[in-house]
Amino acid sequence: MRWALVKVALAVTTMVVVAFAVPLGLVVKELARDRAYSNAERQAATIGPVLAITTDRPQLERAVASAETGRGGRIGVHVPASGKNGKPAEIGSRRAAQKDVEAAAELGRASISPVTGGSSLLQPTAVASGIAVVEVFVPDAALTNGVTTSWVVLAGVGLALIIGSVAVADRLGTRMVGPAERLAGAAHDLGKGKLGVRVPEDGPKELRSAASAFNSMADQVVQLLANERELAADLSHRLRTPLTVLRLNAASLGDTSAAEQTRAAVEQLEREVDQIIRTAREQKAQTRQAAAAAGCDAAEVIRERMGFWSALAEDEGRTVRIAGADHPVRVPVARPELAAALDAMLGNVFRHTPEGTAFAVDVHNAEEAVIVLVSDAGGGIADPDAALRRGHGGGGDGSTGLGLDIVRRLAESTGGDVRIGRSVLGGTEVRVWLALDDRRTRPGTRRGHRLRRTLGGRRRRTARTGS
């Protein structure tokens, strides 16, 4: 696809450059020719007034010598004979054939005569004795003056356009092919059993949609495998009871060879069931680890849980606001754990604020972390630090009802943390910092401090504007 885009861009740009550069090159050549003959006409025009006044040879020679190219031997004047015994006068240099000079005098208008090394402009001028012809030599170099430079510039511009279009097409191709290659690689890895593989949802709209569908499919595969292994472990546990009965019955069969064979078969069956249970538990743990490593879409989880809690909020007359959950936000935690943490924080709002209290859920996606904010317009918490300590299990009364244990473990599993503060709504704000990838950026670093300061500024501006 990438090479195809480059070839298309190369072909189209080349055709466009040729379509414009060739006519422009011809126009430049024609302009140079017209400029050369216009200069020749201007020089011939400087001799015309002198001829209208006099045909005296010395004065004409001085006029020719004072012309711009007269000293270079490029101007000549052909004066007809005056009177019966007069002779035609030739002043300056002559290059045009006599017949061309006579034809220009008869026609009475300027003409061009080809000569060796260039061409001559023949400009007829009326004098007392007839028609004089001023000849101005135009060398071939003057006809092409600047043409080569202009063509080189046009060729350079055309080449630059072609290279630029190829580069742009290559970048566009990379932007399209990169996500497609990552999607194909993820599909191969998933086929090899790497359940934690996921695809970044970037690139063109169609590829973002395909990446989202792949991630959803992979999540479903992980869930199905987990359910299957849970069922295998459950069925194996159910087999223990009839196996116990068989073992007891086999023990009462006596000491015959058939009884020994039955007891041996029962013991073998028990060992197989135990092995199945151990294998199912190990695979279940691996599946959970894969699900946690793959992460989930925090925005989707927030929308789902808010849809659940919105019904209760409507019954209690609470105003609900969601921000930042309109586009995918991947976080390195399993979907059930994030949903449980959200339920703990949202349930906290309903339990500890009166009916009609507004609340909001915001998600901010930064370079090194995802911030989830749950805020309300309640009475707030007098001592957030003490609440965090009690929520961690170190308080004397055991719990504050905030349900922060689940939230704290979730955040700390990524290298983040949980903080409680005053929200812009006037009540409590629970901020959950989820570090991305393997960076495990602690909130105490300078970059994390800048991010918190930026988020605080945005929320203050939101509060001032009333949005």
Disulfide bonds with the S-S distance in Angstrom:
none
